[in-house]
Amino acid sequence: MRCTHCELRNMKLPGTAGGLCIPCYALERQTAPRRTSQGMTLANFVSDPCMGCGSHAVDANGWAFWCDACGMQVAVAYPDS
């Protein structure tokens, strides 16, 4: 299925109003950062290219994001039970 925001790339991760591709997910999180219960803003490391090493070898499965080049992994939602 296509990203509900750009309608160009395949959706990979959950967004606030539907599934998003990796670049649109990163944009959504930059626009409206998530906060913890203590009021701290959470960092967002989900991007294409990878923010850690600059590689485009990134993927996601609906609840996690990872980079095949540097091995960085980020959980972005609870996995399906």
C-alpha positions as CSV (number, residue, x, y, z in Angstrom):
1,M,0.0,0.0,0.0
2,R,1.1,3.6,-0.6
3,C,2.0,6.2,2.0
4,T,-1.1,8.1,3.1
5,H,0.9,11.4,3.0
6,C,2.9,11.5,-0.2
7,E,1.1,8.6,-2.0
8,L,4.5,7.8,-3.8
9,R,6.4,5.3,-1.6
10,N,5.2,2.2,0.2
11,M,4.0,2.7,3.7
12,K,6.3,1.2,6.3
13,L,5.5,2.8,9.7
14,P,2.4,4.0,11.6
15,G,1.6,7.7,11.5
16,T,-1.0,9.7,13.3
17,A,-3.5,9.5,10.4
18,G,-2.5,6.2,8.7
19,G,0.6,4.4,7.4
20,L,3.6,6.4,6.3
21,C,6.8,5.8,4.3
22,I,10.1,6.3,6.1
23,P,10.7,9.9,4.9
24,C,7.2,11.0,5.7
25,Y,7.3,9.3,9.1
26,A,10.5,11.3,9.8
27,L,8.9,14.5,8.7
28,E,5.8,13.9,10.9
29,R,8.0,13.2,13.9
30,Q,10.1,16.4,13.3
31,T,6.9,18.5,13.0
32,A,5.2,17.0,16.1
33,P,7.8,15.4,18.4
34,R,6.6,12.8,20.9
35,R,7.0,13.5,24.6
36,T,7.4,11.2,27.6
37,S,5.2,11.3,30.7
38,Q,8.0,13.4,32.3
39,G,7.7,16.1,29.5
40,M,11.0,15.1,27.8
41,T,11.0,15.2,24.0
42,L,12.1,11.9,22.5
43,A,14.7,11.9,19.8
44,N,13.8,10.6,16.3
45,F,16.4,8.6,14.4
46,V,14.2,7.3,11.7
47,S,15.2,8.7,8.3
48,D,16.2,7.7,4.8
49,P,19.2,8.1,4.5
50,C,20.1,6.8,7.9
51,M,21.0,9.6,10.4
52,G,23.7,7.4,11.9
53,C,25.8,6.5,8.8
54,G,24.1,8.1,5.8
55,S,23.2,4.8,4.1
56,H,20.0,4.3,2.2
57,A,19.9,0.6,3.3
58,V,17.1,1.3,5.7
59,D,13.8,-0.6,6.2
60,A,10.9,-0.9,8.6
61,N,8.2,-3.5,9.4
62,G,5.4,-1.5,11.0
63,W,6.8,-1.3,14.5
64,A,10.6,-1.1,14.1
65,F,13.1,0.8,11.9
66,W,16.6,-0.4,11.1
67,C,19.7,0.3,9.1
68,D,21.4,-2.7,7.4
69,A,24.7,-0.8,7.0
70,C,25.4,0.4,10.6
71,G,22.9,-1.9,12.5
72,M,21.0,0.9,14.2
73,Q,17.5,-0.2,15.3
74,V,14.7,1.9,16.6
75,A,11.3,0.7,18.0
76,V,8.6,3.1,16.9
77,A,5.4,1.2,18.0
78,Y,4.4,-1.8,19.9
79,P,4.7,-5.1,17.9
80,D,1.5,-6.9,17.0
81,S,0.7,-9.5,19.7
